[in-house]
C-alpha cells in the first residue's frame, strides 16, 4: 500500500525500523510482497492537531487486505 499526507503530521513505521514523522505532501509505502513486512506504527503524530491521509491499498485478488489479530 501507499499513502500521502494531506494535512498535519503522520507517524509511520514498518517492522522494527524506527517510525518516521511525515508532513503534508510526503508519501509512505509498504510492500505486502515482502514476507514479514508489517505496518507496525500508524497514526497522528500530534495530540492536538488533526491529521488527514490518503491511503491507497494494493493487494492480490482474493488475498485479505488486513492481517487478523494485528
PALUM-274511 format. One line per field, with one value per residue: residue in three letters; chain; x, y, z of N, C-alpha, C, O, CB in turn. Coordinates in steps of 0.05 Angstrom, whole numbers, plus 5000, padded with zeros to 4 digits. Each point is the difference from the previous one (the first is absolute). Glycine has a CB too. Example, Ala and Ser with C-alpha at 12.3 -4.5 7.8 and 13.67 -1.06 7.14 Angstrom:
% residues 2
residu	[ALA,SER]
chaine	[A,A]
n.px	[5264,5031]
n.py	[4886,5044]
n.pz	[5156,4961]
ca.px	[4982,5016]
ca.py	[5024,5024]
ca.pz	[5000,5001]
c.px	[5018,4985]
c.py	[5024,5022]
c.pz	[5000,5014]
o.px	[5021,5010]
o.py	[5000,5022]
o.pz	[5013,5004]
cb.px	[4941,5014]
cb.py	[4977,4965]
cb.pz	[5012,4953]
This chain:
% residues 70
residu	[UNK,UNK,UNK,UNK,UNK,UNK,UNK,UNK,UNK,UNK,UNK,UNK,UNK,UNK,UNK,UNK,UNK,UNK,UNK,UNK,UNK,UNK,UNK,UNK,UNK,UNK,UNK,UNK,UNK,UNK,UNK,UNK,UNK,UNK,UNK,UNK,UNK,UNK,UNK,UNK,UNK,UNK,UNK,UNK,UNK,UNK,UNK,UNK,UNK,UNK,UNK,UNK,UNK,UNK,UNK,UNK,UNK,UNK,UNK,UNK,UNK,UNK,UNK,UNK,UNK,UNK,UNK,UNK,UNK,UNK]
chaine	[A,A,A,A,A,A,A,A,A,A,A,A,A,A,A,A,A,A,A,A,A,A,A,A,A,A,A,A,A,A,A,A,A,A,A,A,A,A,A,A,A,A,A,A,A,A,A,A,A,A,A,A,A,A,A,A,A,A,A,A,A,A,A,A,A,A,A,A,A,A]
n.px	[5017,5024,4981,5009,5009,4939,5030,5055,5051,4985,5033,5016,5025,5003,5005,5019,4992,5006,4935,5025,4967,4976,4995,4953,5021,5011,4981,4997,5019,4973,5025,4941,5059,5027,4979,4978,4967,4968,4981,5042,4970,4937,5001,4995,5069,4948,4982,4978,4991,4945,5042,4966,5032,4978,4999,5019,4977,5043,4962,5019,4939,4989,5031,4960,4999,5026,5044,4937,5028,5018]
n.py	[4976,5047,5036,5052,5017,5022,5024,4996,4984,4942,4976,4965,4951,4957,4963,5023,5055,5037,5004,5035,5043,4994,5064,4997,4954,4941,4953,4964,4956,4954,4963,4971,4984,4995,4935,5043,5054,5006,5060,4996,5057,5012,5062,5054,5005,5028,4976,5050,4977,4970,4958,5012,4942,5006,4935,4988,4941,4981,4946,4962,5011,4981,5040,5005,5060,4970,4959,4979,5038,5062]
n.pz	[5000,4971,5045,4974,5063,4974,5051,5036,5004,4964,5055,4943,5039,4952,5057,5045,4957,5058,4983,4954,5033,4935,5004,4966,4956,5031,4960,5050,4958,5039,4952,5018,4968,5061,5019,5047,4973,5063,4975,5061,4993,4979,5029,4984,4999,5036,5058,4955,4939,4980,4983,4942,4988,4942,5031,4937,5031,4949,5018,4954,4979,5064,5042,5051,4978,5053,5012,5026,5047,4976]
ca.px	[4983,5013,4983,5011,4990,4986,4999,5011,5024,4993,5022,4999,5023,4997,5016,5015,5013,4989,4980,5006,4977,4998,4983,4984,5014,5018,4986,5010,4997,5007,4997,4989,5014,5023,4991,5007,4999,4976,4995,5000,4993,4983,4982,5005,5023,4994,4978,4983,4993,4990,5016,4985,5017,4987,5011,4995,5006,5003,5002,4994,4972,4995,5015,4988,5012,5012,5009,4985,5015,5023]
ca.py	[5024,5026,5022,5027,5017,5024,5021,4992,4984,4972,4982,4975,4983,4973,4981,5011,5025,5023,5015,5027,5019,5012,5023,5003,4996,4978,4974,4976,4976,4974,4979,4974,4979,4992,4984,5011,5030,5007,5028,4997,5026,5016,5018,5028,5006,5022,4995,5024,5008,4978,4988,4987,4986,4986,4974,4984,4972,4981,4973,4980,4992,4977,5002,5019,5027,5003,4975,4997,4999,5018]
ca.pz	[5000,4999,5009,5000,5022,4989,5021,5026,5003,5001,5009,4985,5003,4991,5016,5022,4991,5015,4984,4991,5000,4973,4999,4975,4974,5001,4995,5014,4984,5011,4981,5009,4985,5016,5023,5026,5003,5014,5007,5029,5012,4982,5014,5002,5017,5018,5018,5000,4973,4984,4979,4979,4981,4978,5000,4976,5007,4978,5009,4980,5001,5018,5025,5019,5000,5026,5013,5025,5025,5000]
c.px	[5017,4981,5014,4987,4987,5001,5012,5025,4992,5025,4996,5025,4993,5020,5014,5015,4988,4980,5010,4974,5001,4980,4985,5017,5019,4984,5013,4993,5006,4993,4989,5013,5025,4990,5008,4999,4973,5000,4996,4992,4984,4983,5008,5023,4995,4976,4980,4991,4989,5020,4982,5019,4982,5014,4992,5010,5000,5001,4993,4971,4997,5016,4987,5015,5014,5008,4985,5018,5024,4992]
c.py	[5025,5021,5026,5016,5025,5023,4989,4984,4971,4984,4973,4983,4971,4982,5014,5026,5023,5015,5028,5017,5014,5023,5002,4997,4977,4974,4978,4976,4975,4979,4974,4977,4989,4985,5013,5030,5008,5030,5001,5026,5016,5018,5029,5005,5022,4993,5024,5008,4977,4991,4987,4987,4988,4973,4985,4972,4983,4972,4981,4991,4974,5001,5019,5027,5004,4972,4998,4999,5018,5027]
c.pz	[5000,5011,4999,5023,4987,5020,5026,4999,5004,5008,4987,5004,4991,5016,5023,4993,5016,4982,4992,5002,4974,5001,4973,4975,5001,4998,5017,4983,5017,4980,5013,4985,5015,5024,5026,5003,5011,5007,5030,5014,4980,5017,5000,5019,5020,5018,4999,4972,4984,4979,4980,4981,4978,4998,4974,5006,4975,5011,4977,5003,5017,5026,5020,5000,5027,5011,5026,5024,5001,5010]
o.px	[5024,4976,5025,4977,5013,5001,4995,5016,4984,5021,4978,5022,4977,5024,4987,5015,4975,5006,5016,4978,5019,4981,5003,5022,5009,4977,5023,4982,5019,4981,5012,4995,5009,4986,5023,5005,4979,5019,4978,4989,5009,4986,5022,5001,5017,4981,4979,4980,5009,5018,4982,5020,4976,5024,4977,5024,4981,5014,4985,4990,5014,4992,4987,5024,5020,4991,5004,5022,5015,5017]
o.py	[4999,4995,5002,4997,5014,5023,4977,5002,4994,5003,4989,5011,4991,5007,5017,5010,5002,5005,5011,4990,5013,5000,4982,5012,4991,4998,5002,5000,5001,5002,4990,4977,4979,5011,5009,5010,4996,5010,4995,4999,5003,4991,5007,4989,5004,4986,4999,5014,4977,5014,4985,5012,4996,4999,5000,4996,4998,4996,5008,4998,4981,4986,5019,5001,5015,4980,5017,4988,4999,5018]
o.pz	[5005,5002,4997,5006,4985,4991,5007,4980,5018,4988,5002,4999,5003,5003,5014,5016,5001,4977,5014,4999,4992,5016,4983,4998,4978,5007,5008,4984,5016,4984,5018,5007,4994,5017,5004,5021,4987,5011,5010,5022,4977,5018,4990,5022,5017,4991,5013,4997,5003,4992,5007,4992,5004,4994,4993,5005,4985,5020,4981,5023,4996,5019,4991,4994,5001,4990,5018,5000,5019,5002]
cb.px	[4940,5054,4951,5031,5023,4969,4964,4938,5042,4943,5027,4949,5039,4961,5019,4990,5035,5036,4948,5059,4982,5029,5028,4947,4987,5056,4965,5014,4992,5010,5025,4962,4974,5042,4980,5022,5053,4978,5001,5046,5032,5014,4967,4950,5012,5037,5050,5044,5026,4936,5057,4942,5058,4963,5023,4981,4999,5010,5005,5058,4978,4998,5055,4962,4945,4981,5042,4942,4970,5004]
cb.py	[4976,4991,4967,5002,4968,4947,5044,4998,5045,5004,5036,5012,5038,5008,4955,4944,4979,4998,4963,4993,4992,4956,5042,5018,5057,5028,5013,5022,5024,5014,5030,5045,5042,5028,4950,4950,5009,4943,5016,4967,4996,4973,4955,5021,4981,5047,4972,5001,5058,5004,5008,5021,4994,5044,4999,5044,5008,5039,5006,4987,5040,4989,4971,4960,5003,5062,4984,4988,4956,4958]
cb.pz	[5019,4959,5032,4944,5048,4983,4971,5036,5002,4977,5042,4967,5034,4951,4945,5002,4952,5051,5010,4970,5059,4963,5048,5027,5014,5022,4946,5062,4942,5063,4954,5005,4964,4967,4968,4984,4974,5008,4944,4974,5052,4947,5038,4970,4945,4975,5017,5043,4999,5015,5025,5012,5031,4981,5058,4963,5061,4951,5067,4976,4958,4940,4984,5034,4967,5019,4960,4975,4985,4960]
